């Protein structure tokens, strides 16, 4: 239990709210609704409760670390790509979605200097917004916050580990048919899995074994489509963990990719400790690319994070770093750390250019 936080009461209050939702829906809600409530219920959900969820060590009260907190060199390498994109698109505004602790915003603003006239953060979590405000205080009014994306905009967009926390739909194969997997009340105050007939299927025909469960990502796809519809001119860089379609929907991944994180430990049961731990899913990058194309975006690059950062000059930055800083930054590119699991997807609109982060490792043909 974290110091100063009554975990039981927070989780219990959220569980009561979810239970009431289940009762109002005749005893069953889709997992996407459960995940949305667990993460985003005001004052109770994981991202809305004010806990210090992002950090390097469990003793800070955090649950996981992201690349900007792991090493400032992540932002400095990414800034080289963003500078090229700002020049190529004729823009002077950066947009970040789900800015976490504000570490990425701070690093990018330091690296890009006056090249960025305005840094716009779209953040739905009030506690995280306050943490970001403190982190970026030195940049004054150049940084602004919005609750939602405006009807139209220009600029360069960054989303680092934001799509993985968007609610997903679960489907379960019973050996004869795919069912919609949702949540019902279990014994006492617990929750339990419950399946119902549904029309959703994996996007590809795969011989999944009986008992398989996997995810669909309509909200992440809708997010990319919305960006495409509203972006008038600019570029989008999405960084997250995931796979192309044929790797995502594979018989060997028969239990899906749903994962929870608490105190820097991972587990696969989102139905317990509700509101006290993160719930995420890997991404289907093929679906995201197609959603972007359908919304008028051009897919300009797709690569592993390692390849992308090295093409953006990370090796040069490493050569100048102190040994401890170099050790941290190498985790960004090592295959068994973040280097291969994390991918970068680039989308553009109104400007055609070859992003420098994909010069040697572009994998668009695999999407």
VENSUL-V115933 format. One record per residue. N is the residue number from 1. RES is the residue in one letter. PHI is phi in radians with two decimals (NA if undefined). PSI is psi in whole degrees, 0 to 359 (NA if undefined). Layout:
n: (N/N)
res: (RES/RES)
phi: (PHI/PHI)
psi: (PSI/PSI)
This chain:
n: (1/2/3/4/5/6/7/8/9/10/11/12/13/14/15/16/17/18/19/20/21/22/23/24/25/26/27/28/29/30/31/32/33/34/35/36/37/38/39/40/41/42/43/44/45/46/47/48/49/50/51/52/53/54/55/56/57/58/59/60/61/62/63/64/65/66/67/68/69/70/71/72/73/74/75/76/77/78/79/80/81/82/83/84/85/86/87/88/89/90/91/92/93/94/95/96/97/98/99/100/101/102/103/104/105/106/107/108/109/110/111/112/113/114/115/116/117/118/119/120/121/122/123/124/125/126/127/128/129/130/131/132/133/134/135/136/137/138/139/140/141/142/143/144/145/146/147/148/149/150/151/152/153/154/155/156/157/158/159/160/161/162/163/164/165/166/167/168/169/170/171/172/173/174/175/176/177/178/179/180/181/182/183/184/185/186/187/188/189/190/191/192/193/194/195/196/197/198/199/200/201/202/203/204/205/206/207/208/209/210/211/212/213/214/215/216/217/218/219/220/221/222/223/224/225/226/227/228/229/230/231/232/233/234/235/236/237/238/239/240/241/242/243/244/245/246/247/248/249/250/251/252/253/254/255/256/257/258/259/260/261/262/263/264/265/266/267/268/269/270/271/272/273/274/275/276/277/278/279/280/281/282/283/284/285/286/287/288/289/290/291/292/293/294/295/296/297/298/299/300/301/302/303/304/305/306/307/308/309/310/311/312/313/314/315/316/317/318/319/320/321/322/323/324/325/326/327/328/329/330/331/332/333/334/335/336/337/338/339/340/341/342/343/344/345/346/347/348/349/350/351/352/353/354/355/356/357/358/359/360/361/362/363/364/365/366/367)
res: (X/X/X/X/X/X/X/X/X/X/X/X/X/X/X/X/X/X/X/X/X/X/X/X/X/X/X/X/X/X/X/X/X/X/X/X/X/X/X/X/X/X/X/X/X/X/X/X/X/X/X/X/X/X/X/X/X/X/X/X/X/X/X/X/X/X/X/X/X/X/X/X/X/X/X/X/X/X/X/X/X/X/X/X/X/X/X/X/X/X/X/X/X/X/X/X/X/X/X/X/X/X/X/X/X/X/X/X/X/X/X/X/X/X/X/X/X/X/X/X/X/X/X/X/X/X/X/X/X/X/X/X/X/X/X/X/X/X/X/X/X/X/X/X/X/X/X/X/X/X/X/X/X/X/X/X/X/X/X/X/X/X/X/X/X/X/X/X/X/X/X/X/X/X/X/X/X/X/X/X/X/X/X/X/X/X/X/X/X/X/X/X/X/X/X/X/X/X/X/X/X/X/X/X/X/X/X/X/X/X/X/X/X/X/X/X/X/X/X/X/X/X/X/X/X/X/X/X/X/X/X/X/X/X/X/X/X/X/X/X/X/X/X/X/X/X/X/X/X/X/X/X/X/X/X/X/X/X/X/X/X/X/X/X/X/X/X/X/X/X/X/X/X/X/X/X/X/X/X/X/X/X/X/X/X/X/X/X/X/X/X/X/X/X/X/X/X/X/X/X/X/X/X/X/X/X/X/X/X/X/X/X/X/X/X/X/X/X/X/X/X/X/X/X/X/X/X/X/X/X/X/X/X/X/X/X/X/X/X/X/X/X/X/X/X/X/X/X/X/X/X/X/X/X/X/X/X/X/X/X/X/X/X/X/X/X/X)
phi: (NA/-1.29/-1.10/1.44/-2.24/-1.47/-0.98/-1.04/-1.23/-1.09/-1.15/-1.15/-1.13/-1.17/-1.06/-1.12/-1.12/-1.20/-1.04/-1.11/-1.11/-1.09/-1.09/-1.20/-1.77/1.10/1.64/-2.74/-2.25/-1.15/-1.04/-1.02/-1.24/-1.03/-1.11/-1.07/-1.21/-1.10/-1.67/-2.18/-1.00/-0.94/1.37/-2.16/-1.12/-0.93/-1.48/-1.96/-1.64/1.52/-1.27/-1.37/-1.30/-1.87/-3.11/-1.49/-2.32/-1.01/-1.12/-1.38/1.54/-1.49/-1.98/-2.78/-2.13/-1.91/-0.98/-1.09/-1.34/-1.19/-2.71/-1.15/-1.18/-1.03/-1.15/-1.19/-1.23/-1.04/-1.03/-1.12/-1.18/-1.18/-1.08/-1.08/-1.16/-1.06/-1.16/-1.18/-1.68/1.19/-1.95/-2.36/-2.22/-1.75/-2.12/-2.15/-1.86/1.03/-1.40/1.00/-1.38/1.59/-1.13/-1.19/-1.01/-1.08/-1.13/-1.19/-1.14/-1.16/-1.26/-1.61/0.98/-1.27/-1.10/-1.80/-1.29/-2.55/-2.07/-1.82/-1.94/-1.72/-2.43/-1.62/-1.61/-1.08/-1.08/-1.19/-1.05/-1.16/-1.15/-1.14/-1.07/-1.17/-1.15/-1.82/-0.96/-1.13/-1.71/0.94/-1.36/-1.18/-1.79/-2.36/-2.13/-2.28/-1.43/-2.68/-1.27/-1.21/-1.04/-2.64/-2.83/-2.18/2.48/-1.94/-1.84/-2.19/-2.33/-1.82/0.89/-1.95/-1.24/-1.17/-1.70/-1.41/-0.96/-2.02/-1.60/-1.85/-2.24/-2.25/-1.77/-1.61/1.82/-2.13/-2.67/-1.50/-2.13/-1.37/-1.66/-2.34/-2.21/-2.23/-1.25/-1.91/-1.08/1.07/-1.75/-1.36/-1.93/-2.48/-1.22/-2.62/-1.89/-2.37/-1.00/-2.70/-1.65/-1.22/-2.45/-1.04/-1.25/-2.25/-1.42/-2.34/-1.42/-1.22/-1.29/-1.02/1.63/-1.29/-2.35/-2.57/-2.03/-2.12/-2.17/-1.09/-1.26/-1.13/-1.13/-1.12/-1.07/-1.12/-1.08/-1.13/-1.01/-1.11/-1.17/-1.69/-1.29/-1.50/-2.75/2.72/-2.54/-2.29/-2.19/-1.93/-2.14/-2.93/-1.66/2.90/-2.52/-1.26/-0.91/-1.24/-1.53/-1.18/-1.67/-2.26/-0.95/-1.31/-1.87/-1.29/-1.83/1.27/-2.22/-1.04/-2.55/-2.06/-2.38/-2.63/0.90/1.10/-2.15/-1.91/-2.59/-2.03/-2.03/-1.37/-1.51/-2.04/0.89/-1.11/1.52/-1.79/-2.55/-1.30/-2.22/-2.40/-2.47/-1.14/-1.89/-1.64/-1.22/-1.11/-1.08/-1.16/-1.11/-1.15/-1.09/-1.15/-1.05/-1.11/-1.66/1.62/-1.61/-1.74/-1.38/-1.73/3.10/-2.66/-2.69/-1.19/-1.08/-1.05/-1.07/-1.06/-1.17/-1.17/-1.16/-1.55/1.65/-1.09/-1.04/-1.14/-1.15/-1.10/-1.10/-1.67/-1.50/-1.20/-0.94/-1.14/-1.14/-1.15/-1.07/-1.12/-1.17/-1.12/-1.14/-1.20/-2.10/-1.12/-1.08/-1.51/-1.90/-1.74/-1.03/-1.75/-1.12/-1.43/-2.17/-2.19/-2.01/-1.95/-2.27/-2.33/-2.69/1.36/-2.74/-1.98/-2.66/-1.71/-1.04/-1.19/-1.28/-2.17/-1.10/-1.84/-2.21/-1.13/-2.05/-0.99/-1.16/-1.53/-1.21)
psi: (136/144/135/5/122/88/318/316/320/310/321/319/319/319/322/319/318/320/319/323/317/316/319/338/28/33/8/134/149/153/327/322/319/313/318/317/319/327/327/3/125/128/344/324/159/313/355/4/350/4/151/77/335/127/173/331/149/328/343/355/4/167/335/165/142/169/317/327/330/318/131/343/339/310/321/323/314/325/328/320/318/324/316/318/320/317/315/329/354/33/161/21/131/143/130/136/134/67/4/234/350/1/320/315/315/314/319/319/322/318/322/342/223/356/335/111/322/141/111/125/123/112/126/345/115/316/319/325/318/323/320/321/319/319/327/15/325/342/3/225/0/338/134/161/142/150/336/163/137/166/330/150/163/156/185/128/138/132/102/116/51/323/332/341/7/137/139/158/139/139/146/135/118/7/340/326/159/138/155/124/127/196/136/175/142/199/138/237/8/166/158/151/145/134/148/154/142/164/349/142/160/151/350/152/113/142/72/141/159/140/2/148/139/177/153/152/56/326/320/319/320/323/313/319/320/318/315/320/323/340/121/319/132/202/156/132/114/124/121/175/142/192/163/165/312/340/328/308/80/141/330/348/49/347/13/197/8/133/147/153/131/132/39/27/146/146/173/18/98/354/355/159/45/129/349/358/158/150/124/167/145/164/149/98/336/314/321/318/318/321/321/315/316/335/10/11/152/131/109/349/151/123/165/156/322/309/317/310/323/321/336/8/20/325/320/319/321/322/333/355/154/158/315/317/324/320/317/314/330/336/338/335/347/139/323/1/249/347/317/321/322/139/162/127/127/133/143/162/132/5/134/119/163/102/133/340/357/19/316/341/27/128/26/330/342/348/NA)
